Amino acid sequence: MTQTLPKTTSTGYIVKNHEPYAFGLEHHNHLAEPSLEHSGGWAGYRAYFIRLPNSRLTITVLSNQEAIDTQVLSYNIADILLKET
């Protein structure tokens, strides 16, 4: 992989609909820290990915239960792990 893709993905300098776009990763803030996030689901499965680059923390939650809120679980796990550091 070239160095261009990781830089573009993490900075989101491509603008789509007036918002930074990072090839499927959304730019947010979690606990006042920049984050890259992505969600997905299909046929009863759900997934959520959150990366907190400043804390060097990445969490992925996968579920085969559509009723499980993988985003909330990801945030809760991040909160627990960040409090331990």
Stockholm file with secondary structure:
# STOCKHOLM 1.0

chainA/1-85         MTQTLPKTTSTGYIVKNHEPYAFGLEHHNHLAEPSLEHSGGWAGYRAYFIRLPNSRLTITVLSNQEAIDTQVLSYNIADILLKET
#=GR chainA/1-85 SS CCSHHHHHHHHCBEEETTEEEBTTBEEEEETTEEEEEEEEEETTEEEEEEEEGGGTEEEEEEESCTTSCHHHHHHHHHHHHHHHC
#=GC SS_cons        CCSHHHHHHHHCBEEETTEEEBTTBEEEEETTEEEEEEEEEETTEEEEEEEEGGGTEEEEEEESCTTSCHHHHHHHHHHHHHHHC
//
